[in-house]
Amino acid sequence: MTFSDSFLPPILLEDIAPLVAAVAGSVLLPGDAGYDDECAVFNLNHELAPAVFVVAESAADVQAAVTFAARQHRPVLVKTTGHQIVGQAHGAVVIATRRMNDVAIDAVGRTARVGAGAIWSEVVEKAAKAGLAPLNGSNPTVGVSGYTLGGGLSPTLGRSHGYAADHVRSLDLVTADGELRHVDAESEPDLFWALRGGKGNFGVVTALEFDLFAVPRLYAGGIYFPGERTADVLRAWTAWHPSTPESMVTSIAVMRMPAMPEVPEPLRGKFLVSVRIAYNGTTADGERMVEPLRAVAPAVLDTVRDMPYAEVASIHNEPTDPVPYYERGIMLREFPAQAQDKLIELVGPDADTTLVIAELRALGGAWDREPAVPNAVATRGLPYSLLGVAAGPLSQEQQLKRSVAELLDSMKPWQGDRRCVNNLAPDEAADAAAIYGPERYERLASIKKTYDPANMFRLNHNVKPAA
Protein backbone atom coordinates (compact mmCIF):
# COMPACT_ATOMS: atom_id res chain seq x y z
CA MET A 1 0.00 0.00 0.00
CA THR A 2 1.37 3.45 -0.98
CA PHE A 3 0.59 6.57 1.01
CA SER A 4 0.88 10.27 0.18
CA ASP A 5 0.98 11.58 3.71
CA SER A 6 2.33 14.98 2.68
CA PHE A 7 -1.01 15.72 1.01
CA LEU A 8 -3.18 15.04 4.03
CA PRO A 9 -5.30 18.11 4.85
CA PRO A 10 -4.86 20.17 8.03
CA ILE A 11 -6.96 19.16 11.01
CA LEU A 12 -9.98 21.38 11.65
CA LEU A 13 -10.81 22.70 15.10
CA GLU A 14 -14.19 20.95 15.08
CA ASP A 15 -12.42 17.66 14.27
CA ILE A 16 -9.99 17.99 17.13
CA ALA A 17 -12.56 18.78 19.85
CA PRO A 18 -13.28 15.14 20.82
CA LEU A 19 -9.52 14.46 21.11
CA VAL A 20 -8.98 17.52 23.31
CA ALA A 21 -11.80 16.37 25.55
CA ALA A 22 -10.38 12.85 25.85
CA VAL A 23 -6.72 13.71 26.56
CA ALA A 24 -5.45 14.73 29.98
CA GLY A 25 -2.20 15.95 28.46
CA SER A 26 -1.79 18.56 25.73
CA VAL A 27 -3.19 18.61 22.19
CA LEU A 28 -1.35 21.10 20.00
CA LEU A 29 -1.99 22.27 16.44
CA PRO A 30 0.47 24.26 14.28
CA GLY A 31 0.57 27.81 15.60
CA ASP A 32 -0.42 26.85 19.15
CA ALA A 33 1.83 27.90 22.02
CA GLY A 34 4.18 25.03 22.76
CA TYR A 35 3.83 23.34 19.36
CA ASP A 36 7.27 24.40 18.14
CA ASP A 37 8.89 23.32 21.42
CA GLU A 38 7.37 19.86 21.11
CA CYS A 39 8.57 19.61 17.50
CA ALA A 40 12.20 20.15 18.54
CA VAL A 41 14.34 17.00 18.33
CA PHE A 42 17.91 16.12 19.36
CA ASN A 43 19.26 16.45 15.83
CA LEU A 44 19.03 20.13 14.93
CA ASN A 45 19.10 19.23 11.23
CA HIS A 46 15.78 17.43 11.52
CA GLU A 47 12.38 18.95 12.07
CA LEU A 48 8.87 17.74 12.67
CA ALA A 49 5.75 19.34 11.21
CA PRO A 50 2.81 17.11 12.14
CA ALA A 51 -0.87 17.94 11.81
CA VAL A 52 -1.26 17.56 15.58
CA PHE A 53 0.95 16.92 18.58
CA VAL A 54 -0.44 14.93 21.50
CA VAL A 55 1.69 15.20 24.63
CA ALA A 56 0.46 12.14 26.47
CA GLU A 57 0.37 11.71 30.23
CA SER A 58 -1.03 8.18 30.31
CA ALA A 59 -1.81 5.10 28.28
CA ALA A 60 -5.38 6.38 28.01
CA ASP A 61 -4.09 9.52 26.28
CA VAL A 62 -2.17 7.34 23.83
CA GLN A 63 -5.29 5.28 23.13
CA ALA A 64 -7.27 8.44 22.44
CA ALA A 65 -4.60 9.71 20.04
CA VAL A 66 -4.38 6.41 18.15
CA THR A 67 -8.17 6.15 17.89
CA PHE A 68 -8.31 9.71 16.54
CA ALA A 69 -5.59 8.95 13.98
CA ALA A 70 -7.46 5.86 12.81
CA ARG A 71 -10.68 7.83 12.28
CA GLN A 72 -8.75 10.46 10.34
CA HIS A 73 -6.74 7.85 8.38
CA ARG A 74 -3.51 9.49 9.51
CA PRO A 75 -0.15 7.89 10.34
CA VAL A 76 1.19 7.95 13.89
CA LEU A 77 4.75 8.74 14.92
CA VAL A 78 6.04 8.40 18.49
CA LYS A 79 8.55 10.87 19.94
CA THR A 80 10.36 10.15 23.17
CA THR A 81 13.59 12.16 23.09
CA GLY A 82 13.93 12.56 19.34
CA HIS A 83 17.37 11.01 18.84
CA GLN A 84 16.04 9.00 15.90
CA ILE A 85 13.04 10.47 14.11
CA VAL A 86 12.11 9.19 10.65
CA GLY A 87 10.44 11.70 8.35
CA GLN A 88 8.92 15.08 9.12
CA ALA A 89 5.49 13.61 9.95
CA HIS A 90 3.55 15.87 7.57
CA GLY A 91 -0.14 15.27 8.11
CA ALA A 92 0.58 12.86 10.97
CA VAL A 93 -0.42 12.53 14.59
CA VAL A 94 2.73 12.70 16.72
CA ILE A 95 2.51 11.28 20.23
CA ALA A 96 5.11 12.63 22.64
CA THR A 97 5.71 10.35 25.62
CA ARG A 98 8.23 12.47 27.56
CA ARG A 99 5.81 13.02 30.48
CA MET A 100 5.36 9.24 30.88
CA ASN A 101 8.78 8.76 32.45
CA ASP A 102 8.13 6.88 35.69
CA VAL A 103 10.94 4.51 36.69
CA ALA A 104 10.32 1.79 39.29
CA ILE A 105 13.17 -0.47 40.40
CA ASP A 106 12.50 -3.90 41.91
CA ALA A 107 15.78 -4.50 43.75
CA VAL A 108 14.82 -8.02 44.85
CA GLY A 109 13.55 -9.17 41.47
CA ARG A 110 16.30 -7.22 39.65
CA THR A 111 13.93 -5.60 37.18
CA ALA A 112 12.92 -2.12 36.12
CA ARG A 113 9.49 -1.00 34.95
CA VAL A 114 9.70 2.26 33.03
CA GLY A 115 7.31 4.54 31.22
CA ALA A 116 7.67 5.10 27.48
CA GLY A 117 9.22 8.55 27.97
CA ALA A 118 12.04 7.52 30.31
CA ILE A 119 15.64 8.18 29.26
CA TRP A 120 18.63 6.07 30.18
CA SER A 121 20.12 8.50 32.71
CA GLU A 122 16.94 8.21 34.80
CA VAL A 123 17.10 4.42 34.81
CA VAL A 124 20.85 4.20 35.44
CA GLU A 125 20.63 6.60 38.37
CA LYS A 126 17.79 4.78 40.14
CA ALA A 127 19.13 1.28 39.43
CA ALA A 128 22.59 2.23 40.68
CA LYS A 129 21.19 3.11 44.09
CA ALA A 130 20.24 -0.57 44.39
CA GLY A 131 23.63 -1.76 43.08
CA LEU A 132 22.05 -2.72 39.76
CA ALA A 133 22.63 -1.82 36.12
CA PRO A 134 20.57 -1.93 32.89
CA LEU A 135 21.78 -2.66 29.37
CA ASN A 136 21.80 1.07 28.62
CA GLY A 137 23.11 2.94 25.61
CA SER A 138 26.17 5.17 25.36
CA ASN A 139 24.25 8.47 25.47
CA PRO A 140 22.35 9.15 28.72
CA THR A 141 19.63 11.17 26.97
CA VAL A 142 18.55 8.40 24.60
CA GLY A 143 15.01 7.12 25.16
CA VAL A 144 14.79 3.67 26.73
CA SER A 145 11.86 2.42 24.66
CA GLY A 146 13.07 3.26 21.14
CA TYR A 147 16.58 2.02 21.89
CA THR A 148 15.28 -1.26 23.29
CA LEU A 149 12.73 -1.88 20.53
CA GLY A 150 15.57 -1.50 18.01
CA GLY A 151 17.67 -4.12 19.80
CA GLY A 152 19.94 -2.02 21.99
CA LEU A 153 23.74 -2.43 21.77
CA SER A 154 24.91 -1.73 25.30
CA PRO A 155 28.55 -0.51 25.33
CA THR A 156 28.92 -1.55 28.97
CA LEU A 157 27.43 -5.03 29.45
CA GLY A 158 26.20 -6.15 26.04
CA ARG A 159 28.96 -8.62 25.21
CA SER A 160 28.21 -10.68 28.31
CA HIS A 161 24.40 -10.26 28.36
CA GLY A 162 23.35 -9.63 24.76
CA TYR A 163 20.93 -7.08 23.36
CA ALA A 164 18.71 -4.97 25.59
CA ALA A 165 15.75 -6.47 23.72
CA ASP A 166 16.83 -9.93 24.90
CA HIS A 167 16.00 -9.02 28.49
CA VAL A 168 12.57 -7.44 28.11
CA ARG A 169 10.03 -9.19 30.34
CA SER A 170 6.88 -7.47 29.08
CA LEU A 171 5.55 -4.41 27.29
CA ASP A 172 2.35 -2.39 27.48
CA LEU A 173 1.35 -1.47 23.94
CA VAL A 174 -1.43 0.46 22.21
CA THR A 175 -2.07 -1.15 18.84
CA ALA A 176 -3.68 0.41 15.77
CA ASP A 177 -7.16 -0.60 16.94
CA GLY A 178 -6.73 1.56 20.04
CA GLU A 179 -6.50 -1.43 22.37
CA LEU A 180 -4.05 -1.40 25.28
CA ARG A 181 -2.34 -4.79 25.45
CA HIS A 182 0.00 -6.30 28.00
CA VAL A 183 2.43 -8.25 25.84
CA ASP A 184 4.77 -10.98 27.05
CA ALA A 185 5.97 -14.40 25.96
CA GLU A 186 2.79 -16.09 27.19
CA SER A 187 0.05 -13.60 26.34
CA GLU A 188 0.93 -12.75 22.71
CA PRO A 189 4.11 -14.60 21.71
CA ASP A 190 4.22 -13.50 18.06
CA LEU A 191 3.79 -9.83 18.92
CA PHE A 192 6.32 -10.17 21.75
CA TRP A 193 8.82 -11.61 19.26
CA ALA A 194 8.23 -8.80 16.76
CA LEU A 195 8.33 -5.87 19.18
CA ARG A 196 11.80 -6.78 20.43
CA GLY A 197 13.82 -5.78 17.38
CA GLY A 198 11.03 -4.61 15.07
CA LYS A 199 11.36 -1.02 16.33
CA GLY A 200 8.13 1.05 16.19
CA ASN A 201 6.26 -0.92 13.54
CA PHE A 202 3.57 -2.50 15.73
CA GLY A 203 2.13 0.15 18.02
CA VAL A 204 2.91 2.66 20.74
CA VAL A 205 4.72 1.24 23.76
CA THR A 206 3.50 2.93 26.94
CA ALA A 207 5.66 1.00 29.43
CA LEU A 208 8.14 -1.87 29.51
CA GLU A 209 9.71 -4.14 32.09
CA PHE A 210 13.23 -5.53 31.74
CA ASP A 211 16.06 -7.22 33.62
CA LEU A 212 18.73 -5.46 35.64
CA PHE A 213 22.12 -6.87 36.60
CA ALA A 214 24.14 -6.82 39.80
CA VAL A 215 26.94 -4.56 38.53
CA PRO A 216 27.66 -1.70 40.94
CA ARG A 217 31.02 -0.70 39.40
CA LEU A 218 33.08 -0.99 36.20
CA TYR A 219 36.70 -0.52 35.20
CA ALA A 220 35.96 1.82 32.34
CA GLY A 221 36.71 4.97 30.38
CA GLY A 222 38.51 6.12 27.27
CA ILE A 223 42.15 6.28 26.20
CA TYR A 224 42.71 9.11 23.72
CA PHE A 225 45.79 8.92 21.50
CA PRO A 226 47.06 11.41 18.91
CA GLY A 227 45.25 10.84 15.62
CA GLU A 228 48.59 10.49 13.87
CA ARG A 229 48.91 7.11 15.60
CA THR A 230 45.59 5.82 14.20
CA ALA A 231 47.21 2.95 12.29
CA ASP A 232 49.20 1.73 15.30
CA VAL A 233 46.25 1.96 17.69
CA LEU A 234 43.73 0.39 15.28
CA ARG A 235 45.96 -2.58 14.47
CA ALA A 236 46.83 -3.13 18.13
CA TRP A 237 43.16 -2.93 19.18
CA THR A 238 42.05 -5.29 16.39
CA ALA A 239 44.62 -7.90 17.46
CA TRP A 240 43.87 -7.42 21.16
CA HIS A 241 40.10 -7.44 21.64
CA PRO A 242 39.27 -11.00 20.39
CA SER A 243 41.29 -12.56 23.22
CA THR A 244 39.53 -10.59 25.95
CA PRO A 245 36.71 -12.15 28.02
CA GLU A 246 33.04 -11.38 27.41
CA SER A 247 33.10 -9.11 30.44
CA MET A 248 35.20 -6.66 28.34
CA VAL A 249 33.25 -4.43 25.94
CA THR A 250 35.28 -2.16 23.70
CA SER A 251 35.15 0.13 20.69
CA ILE A 252 37.52 2.39 18.81
CA ALA A 253 36.72 5.84 17.40
CA VAL A 254 38.68 8.16 15.14
CA MET A 255 37.64 11.66 16.15
CA ARG A 256 38.14 15.10 14.67
CA MET A 257 36.91 17.10 17.62
CA PRO A 258 35.36 20.54 17.00
CA ALA A 259 36.90 23.59 18.64
CA MET A 260 33.83 24.19 20.79
CA PRO A 261 33.66 25.20 24.48
CA GLU A 262 31.63 22.05 25.22
CA VAL A 263 34.66 19.90 24.33
CA PRO A 264 37.17 19.51 27.24
CA GLU A 265 40.41 21.43 26.75
CA PRO A 266 42.78 18.46 26.24
CA LEU A 267 40.58 17.29 23.35
CA ARG A 268 39.22 20.55 21.94
CA GLY A 269 39.96 20.98 18.25
CA LYS A 270 42.17 17.87 18.20
CA PHE A 271 42.49 14.90 15.86
CA LEU A 272 42.37 11.79 18.05
CA VAL A 273 41.86 8.05 18.10
CA SER A 274 40.08 6.80 21.19
CA VAL A 275 39.73 3.29 22.61
CA ARG A 276 36.67 2.87 24.82
CA ILE A 277 36.76 0.29 27.60
CA ALA A 278 34.05 -1.16 29.86
CA TYR A 279 35.22 -4.13 31.95
CA ASN A 280 32.99 -5.83 34.49
CA GLY A 281 35.74 -7.19 36.71
CA THR A 282 38.45 -6.15 39.13
CA THR A 283 40.59 -3.08 38.59
CA ALA A 284 43.74 -5.18 38.76
CA ASP A 285 42.53 -7.52 36.01
CA GLY A 286 41.36 -4.57 33.94
CA GLU A 287 44.69 -2.79 34.21
CA ARG A 288 46.54 -5.95 33.22
CA MET A 289 44.32 -6.45 30.18
CA VAL A 290 44.48 -2.85 29.02
CA GLU A 291 48.25 -2.49 29.45
CA PRO A 292 49.09 -3.60 25.85
CA LEU A 293 46.90 -0.80 24.52
CA ARG A 294 48.42 1.80 26.81
CA ALA A 295 51.86 0.74 25.57
CA VAL A 296 51.05 1.54 21.93
CA ALA A 297 51.60 5.30 22.22
CA PRO A 298 51.59 8.12 24.78
CA ALA A 299 48.01 9.09 25.58
CA VAL A 300 46.63 12.61 25.25
CA LEU A 301 44.09 11.69 27.94
CA ASP A 302 43.40 8.46 29.81
CA THR A 303 40.12 8.32 31.76
CA VAL A 304 39.99 4.53 32.28
CA ARG A 305 39.46 3.89 35.98
CA ASP A 306 37.34 2.12 38.53
CA MET A 307 34.01 3.95 38.50
CA PRO A 308 30.53 3.56 39.96
CA TYR A 309 28.08 2.38 37.31
CA ALA A 310 26.19 5.65 37.68
CA GLU A 311 29.09 7.39 35.85
CA VAL A 312 29.15 5.21 32.72
CA ALA A 313 28.03 8.07 30.46
CA SER A 314 31.59 9.39 30.80
CA ILE A 315 32.97 6.44 28.80
CA HIS A 316 31.78 7.78 25.44
CA ASN A 317 31.20 11.31 26.73
CA GLU A 318 28.66 12.07 24.02
CA PRO A 319 26.79 15.39 23.67
CA THR A 320 23.64 15.66 25.75
CA ASP A 321 22.43 18.94 24.25
CA PRO A 322 20.91 19.05 20.76
CA VAL A 323 23.44 19.29 17.92
CA PRO A 324 23.26 19.39 14.10
CA TYR A 325 24.59 16.19 12.55
CA TYR A 326 24.11 13.31 10.13
CA GLU A 327 24.96 9.71 11.02
CA ARG A 328 24.54 6.28 9.51
CA GLY A 329 25.90 2.83 10.26
CA ILE A 330 26.49 -0.61 8.79
CA MET A 331 27.51 -3.99 10.17
CA LEU A 332 30.74 -5.69 9.13
CA ARG A 333 30.96 -9.48 8.71
CA GLU A 334 34.77 -9.37 9.06
CA PHE A 335 37.62 -6.91 9.58
CA PRO A 336 40.76 -8.38 7.97
CA ALA A 337 44.02 -6.55 7.29
CA GLN A 338 42.74 -5.14 3.99
CA ALA A 339 39.71 -3.66 5.77
CA GLN A 340 41.96 -2.17 8.44
CA ASP A 341 44.12 -0.57 5.76
CA LYS A 342 41.07 0.83 4.01
CA LEU A 343 39.66 2.31 7.24
CA ILE A 344 43.02 3.96 7.98
CA GLU A 345 43.04 5.37 4.46
CA LEU A 346 39.51 6.71 4.90
CA VAL A 347 39.77 8.32 8.34
CA GLY A 348 43.45 8.29 9.31
CA PRO A 349 45.91 11.22 9.30
CA ASP A 350 46.16 11.38 5.50
CA ALA A 351 42.41 11.21 4.90
CA ASP A 352 40.46 14.03 3.30
CA THR A 353 37.31 13.70 5.40
CA THR A 354 34.98 15.95 7.31
CA LEU A 355 33.70 13.18 9.57
CA VAL A 356 33.62 14.06 13.24
CA ILE A 357 33.59 10.41 14.35
CA ALA A 358 34.10 7.03 12.74
CA GLU A 359 33.36 4.39 15.37
CA LEU A 360 33.92 0.64 15.21
CA ARG A 361 32.32 -1.44 17.98
CA ALA A 362 33.47 -5.00 18.58
CA LEU A 363 30.52 -7.32 19.21
CA GLY A 364 30.45 -11.12 19.59
CA GLY A 365 29.84 -13.01 22.81
CA ALA A 366 26.25 -12.91 24.01
CA TRP A 367 25.32 -10.61 21.13
CA ASP A 368 25.65 -13.69 18.92
CA ARG A 369 23.50 -15.97 21.06
CA GLU A 370 19.73 -16.28 20.80
CA PRO A 371 18.04 -15.34 24.08
CA ALA A 372 15.90 -17.77 26.04
CA VAL A 373 12.86 -16.20 24.36
CA PRO A 374 13.87 -15.48 20.73
CA ASN A 375 13.14 -12.09 19.16
CA ALA A 376 13.38 -10.19 15.86
CA VAL A 377 16.90 -8.74 16.36
CA ALA A 378 18.61 -9.39 13.03
CA THR A 379 22.31 -8.76 13.59
CA ARG A 380 23.49 -11.79 15.57
CA GLY A 381 26.72 -13.26 14.27
CA LEU A 382 27.99 -10.00 12.80
CA PRO A 383 31.17 -9.08 14.70
CA TYR A 384 31.39 -5.31 14.15
CA SER A 385 29.22 -2.22 13.98
CA LEU A 386 30.64 0.73 12.00
CA LEU A 387 29.14 4.20 12.43
CA GLY A 388 29.99 7.46 10.66
CA VAL A 389 29.02 10.85 12.08
CA ALA A 390 29.34 14.21 10.33
CA ALA A 391 28.39 17.43 12.09
CA GLY A 392 27.26 20.72 10.63
CA PRO A 393 24.18 22.80 9.81
CA LEU A 394 21.42 21.79 7.43
CA SER A 395 22.93 24.08 4.75
CA GLN A 396 25.78 21.53 4.56
CA GLU A 397 23.46 18.52 4.36
CA GLN A 398 24.78 17.13 1.09
CA GLN A 399 28.39 17.42 2.22
CA LEU A 400 27.56 15.69 5.52
CA LYS A 401 25.87 12.83 3.69
CA ARG A 402 28.77 12.50 1.24
CA SER A 403 31.26 12.26 4.09
CA VAL A 404 29.37 9.41 5.72
CA ALA A 405 28.73 7.69 2.38
CA GLU A 406 32.43 7.79 1.44
CA LEU A 407 33.24 5.87 4.61
CA LEU A 408 30.47 3.29 4.50
CA ASP A 409 30.45 2.70 0.74
CA SER A 410 34.21 2.11 0.77
CA MET A 411 33.78 -0.55 3.45
CA LYS A 412 31.12 -2.47 1.47
CA PRO A 413 33.47 -5.36 0.57
CA TRP A 414 33.29 -6.37 4.25
CA GLN A 415 29.68 -5.33 4.97
CA GLY A 416 27.24 -7.76 6.54
CA ASP A 417 23.92 -8.55 4.90
CA ARG A 418 21.74 -7.25 7.74
CA ARG A 419 21.50 -3.89 9.46
CA CYS A 420 21.12 -2.50 12.98
CA VAL A 421 17.90 -0.50 12.74
CA ASN A 422 19.02 1.85 15.54
CA ASN A 423 21.98 2.97 13.40
CA LEU A 424 20.04 3.86 10.25
CA ALA A 425 19.77 7.46 9.10
CA PRO A 426 16.36 9.14 9.50
CA ASP A 427 15.95 9.60 5.75
CA GLU A 428 17.71 6.42 4.68
CA ALA A 429 15.63 4.59 2.11
CA ALA A 430 16.56 1.25 3.61
CA ASP A 431 14.60 -1.78 2.49
CA ALA A 432 13.31 -3.40 5.67
CA ALA A 433 13.61 -6.81 4.01
CA ALA A 434 17.34 -6.14 3.67
CA ILE A 435 17.57 -4.95 7.28
CA TYR A 436 16.03 -8.11 8.71
CA GLY A 437 16.72 -10.74 6.07
CA PRO A 438 13.96 -12.44 4.04
CA GLU A 439 12.81 -15.07 6.53
CA ARG A 440 12.62 -12.73 9.51
CA TYR A 441 11.01 -10.00 7.41
CA GLU A 442 8.31 -12.36 6.17
CA ARG A 443 7.36 -13.19 9.74
CA LEU A 444 7.39 -9.50 10.74
CA ALA A 445 5.16 -8.62 7.78
CA SER A 446 2.67 -11.34 8.73
CA ILE A 447 2.48 -10.05 12.31
CA LYS A 448 2.18 -6.50 11.01
CA LYS A 449 -0.86 -7.55 8.96
CA THR A 450 -2.52 -8.87 12.13
CA TYR A 451 -1.90 -5.85 14.35
CA ASP A 452 -1.53 -2.92 11.92
CA PRO A 453 -3.18 -3.93 8.63
CA ALA A 454 -3.54 -0.32 7.42
CA ASN A 455 0.12 0.45 8.22
CA MET A 456 -0.70 3.29 10.61
CA PHE A 457 2.78 2.95 12.10
CA ARG A 458 4.70 3.60 8.88
CA LEU A 459 6.83 6.65 9.71
CA ASN A 460 9.81 4.46 10.41
CA HIS A 461 12.05 1.97 8.60
CA ASN A 462 8.84 0.34 7.63
CA VAL A 463 7.73 -3.25 7.69
CA LYS A 464 4.74 -3.31 5.38
CA PRO A 465 1.77 -5.57 6.17
CA ALA A 466 1.85 -8.86 4.28
CA ALA A 467 -0.42 -8.94 1.24
N, C-alpha and C positions, 0 to 999 in steps of 0.2 A: 504494500500500500504506500503511495506517495502523497506527501502532505506539502502544502504551500502555506506554512504557518505565518510567513511574513505578510500575507494578505488578509489575515484575520482582522475583522473590524474592531475598533475600540469598544470597550465595555461601557454601556450606558448606565447612568445613575440609577434608573429604575430597575435595571437588571441586577445591580450589585446590592440592592437593599436587603434581600433575604440573606445574603452572605454576611453583611455587616451585622445583621440581627443575630446570626448564629455563632459568630466568632467572638470569643472573649478577648483575644489579642487585637491587633491592628489590621485594618484593610485599607490599602493605599492605592490610589490611582495616580497616573502621571499628573504632575502639578501639585499634588497634595504635599503638605509639610511632612518631611520625613521620608518621602519616596526616594529621593536621590541618595540619602544616607543609606537606605536599605539596599540600593542598587550597587553600592560600592563593594568591590571584591579585592582580594589580596593582590592580585596582579593588576597594576595600574594601567596596563595596556589592554585590559578587557573591560567591557561594560555590559550591563544588563539594561534592557528596556522592555520589561514585560507589560502586558495589559493591566495586570493587577498584582500587587504584592500582599501576601497574607503573612503577617508575623504571628506565628502560632504560639500559644501558651500551653496547649494540651493536645492530646490525641484527638479529642473531640473537635478542636479547631482544624486539625489536619483533615479529618473526615469531612467537615463542612466544605473545605477548600477543594478537595478532590471531587466531591459530589457536584459542586458548582462547575468545576472544569468539565466534568462529564456532560452536564446539561448544555454547556456552551460549546462542546466539541473542541475544547482547547487542550493543548499539551500542558503537562505539569513538570516544572523543574524544582529541585530542592536545593536550597542554599544553607549550608551550615556556616563555614567560615569563608568560603569562596576561594580556596586555594586551587581548586580545579572545577571550573565552570565551563560547560560545553555550549557554545552558541550564545546569542544575545537574548534569547527568549522572547522575540517579537510575537505579540499576540498571546503569550502564554500566561498561565497562572504560576507565579513563583511563590513557594512556601519557604519562609525563613524559619529555621528551628532554633536560632541562637538563644531564645529565652527558655527552651526546654533543656536545660543543662544540669539537671540534678545528677549527683554522683553519690552512690551508696556503696560502701565497701563492707563486705562480709569477711572479716578477718579469720574467722574459724573455717568457713567454707572456701576461703581463698578465691573469691569471685568479686566482680564489680558489676553493678547494674547502673547504666548511665543513660541519660536522656539523649535524644538525637542531636542536640546542639552542643554537647560537651566537647571540649578540646583536650588534647593530650596533657597539657600542663596541669589541668584541674584533676585529672585522674592520677597522674604521677604523684602529685603532691599529697592527695588523700591516701593513696595506697602506701606511699612511703612511710607515713605515720604508723602503719601497721606492720612495717618491715616487708612489704610486698611490692611487686613490680608488674606492670602490664607489658605487653608486646607493642610498645609505643613506637611512633615514628621519630624521625630525626628533628623535625621542627615542632616546638611545643604548641604552636598555634594551629596546627592542622586538626581538622575535625575528626573525632573518633569514628563516627559512623561511616563516612565516605571512604576513609582510609581502610577500614576493616572490610567493608563490602567489596573493595577492590583487591583484597588479599592481605596487604599489609606486610611490608618487608621491614621488620624491626632491626635497626642497626645496633641493638644492644644484646638481645637474647634470641634473635630469630634462628641462628644456626643450630642452636641446641633445642629449640622448641617449635620451629616451623613458622608458618604464616599466622598472623593475627586471626585470620578467618578460621584457622584450624581449631581455635579454642573458644569459639562462640558457643554458648550454651543454648541461647534462645534469642528471638527477636520479636518485638511488637511491630506490626506492619499494617499500614492502611493500603489496601489494594484498590485497583481502578474502579471497583464496584462500591467503594466507600466503606467497605467492611474493615473493622479492626480485628486483626488476627494475631494470636500468640503462636509463633512458629518455632518448632523445635524438631528434633529428629523423630519423635513419635507422632506429633500432631499432624504435620504436613511434610513428610520427608523429601518429596521432590522440590517443593518450594524452599525448604531449608538448604538443600544441596545448591540450588541455583543462586540464592541470595549471597552465599558466602563465596564470592569471586565474581558474580555476575553484575557487580556494581549497582547502579540505580535503576535497573531495567524492570523491576517487578513491583514497585510500590514505594511508599514513603515509610521508612523506618522511624518509629517514634521513640523506641528504647531498645537497648540490647544488653545482654548479660554475657560475661566472658570470664575466663580463668585469669587468675593472678598467680605470681610465682614468688617463692620465698627468697628474694634477692635484695637484701638491704643495702649492699655496696657493690661497686665495681672497681677494677683497676682499668682506668679509661682516660681518654683524651686524644689530643692530636699532636703529631710531630711535624713541624713545618720546616722544610728544607729549601734552600735557594732553588728557584726554578731551573737554573742552569744545570742542576744535578738530576733533572727529570729522568734521564736514561738510566743512571746508576740506581736511583731509588725505585723506579718501576721494575727493573729487572730483579733487584734484590727482593722486593715485595712479592713479585710473581713466583719466585723460587721458594720463598719462605712460607707463605700462608697455607699451602696444601698440607704441610706437616703439622700444623697447629691443631689442638683439640677443638671439638665443637663448641666449647665454652668460650672460644675466641672468635669474635666477629670483627671484620676489618674491611676497610675500603681505602682507595687511594684517589686523590683529587689533584689535578693540575689547575692552579688558580691564578688568574690575573686580577688581583684585588683592586677595586676602585679607590681613588684617593678621596674618600669620603670620611667625615668626622665619625660616622658610626663604626668604621673599621678601626680596631685597636692599632696604636702607633707602630708596634713592631711589624705589622702586616700591611699597613696602609700604603696603597699604591705599589705594592710589590708583586713580583712574579714568583710564585711558590709552588712546590709540590708537597702535599700533605698526606700523611698516613694516619688514618683514624683507627683507634683501638678501643674495643670494649671486651674486657676479659672478666668472666664470672669465676674468679678464683682468688688465690692469695696474692698479695702484692709481691712477695718474693718470687713466686712462680711467674707472675706477669713480667717482672723486671728481667728475669732470666730469658724468657721467650722473646721479649722485645729487643734485647741487647744487640742481636745481629742487624736490626734495622737502624738503631742508634749509631752503629759503627760505620754506616755507609758514608755519612758526611756530617759536618757540623750543622746543628740545627739553628734556625733563626729563632724558633720558639718551640718549647716542649712542654705541653700541658698534661701529659699522661701521668696519672697519679691515682692513689686510692681516693675514691670519692663516694659520698652517699648517693644512692640511686636518684634522689630528688634533684641532683645536679647534672643529669645526663644530657640535658640540652646543650651543655657546654662542649660536648664532644665534636659536633658538627658546627656549632656556633652560627646557625643560620639566621637570616633576618627575621624579625618578628613584626616589623612594621611593613605596610604595603610598599611594594617596589614594582617598577616596570621591567618586565622580562619576557623571554620566550624560552621554553624548555621542551625537550622531547627525548625519549629514551628507547633503547632496543635491548634485547637480550642477546648474549653471545653464547654459542654452543661450545666454543673453545677459545683459547688465547695463547696460541703458539708463538714462537720467536718472530715469525713474519708479522703477526698481528701486533706484537709489542713494538716492533720497528715502525710499523705504520702509525700506531698511536703516537709514538715519539715524534715522528715526522709531522703529524697533524697538530699537535698541541705543545710540543717541546720548545726549546729556546730558539730554534730556527724557523718556527712556524709563523705563517702570516694569518693569524686568526684573531677575531674579536671576542671569542668565547670568554666568559668570566670563569666558568667552571666546566671541566670535563671530569666526571666521576665514574670510577669503576668499582662496583661492589662485588666482593667474592661471596658466593652463596654456598650451595652444597649442604651437607649434614641433614638436619631435620627438614630443611626446605625441600629436599628431594623426596621425602617420605610422605605417603598418603596418611592423613590423620585417621583416628579411630572411626570417625564419621566422615566419609569422603565428601568433597565439595567441588565447586566449579573452577577453582584456581588452576590456571593453565600452564604455569611456567616451571613445574617441577622437572628436575633433571637438567635444567639450563644453569651452568655454573657461574655466569656473570651477568650483571646488569650494568649497562653503560648509559649515562645521562649527559646530555649537553645543555648548558645554560648560557644564554646571551642576554645581556641587560642593556636597556636603553629605551627611549620613549617610542610611542607608537609611530612617530614620523620616520623612525628607522626600522620599521617592521620587516621590510623585505631583506635588509641587511642582516637582521637578527636571525631570520629564518634561514638565510643562506649559510650563515656561520654554523648553525646547528646541523644543517643538511650536509655540509662538507665533511663534518666529523662522522656522522652516522652512515652516510652513503659510502664513504671510503672504507668503513668497517664491515660492509655487507658480506664480503667473502666468509666471514666468521659468524654471521648473524644467525640466531636461532629462528625456528619457524613459528614461534608463538610470542606473544607480547604481554608485558605487564600493563594492565589497563590503567593503573595509577600513574604510569609514566608516559602516557600519551598526551600530545598537545591538545588544547581545547578545540582547535579548528582542524585537527588532523583527520583526513578522510580515510580513516582506518576501517578496513573491512572486518566486522566483528567475527566472521568465520575464520579469518586469518589470525585474529587475536587468540581465539580459543581452540582452533583446530576443528576439522569437520565433524568428528564424532561428538565432541563436547558441545559444539555450537548447535547441532541438530537437537540434542536434548534440551538445551536452553530455549531454543525456538519453540519447541513443543510445550514447555512449561509456560513460556510467555503467552502462547495462544490461550492457555487455560486461565491465566490470571490477568492478562492485559491484552485481550484480543484486538482492541482498537488502537493499540500502541500509544496510549496516553503518555507513557513514560518513554519518550523518544529523544529528548534533548540530552543525549549522552552518546557514548560509543555504542550504537544501538543494535540490540538483538531484535530482529523483526519477528513478529508472530509467525509460526509455521502456517503454510497455506492450508 
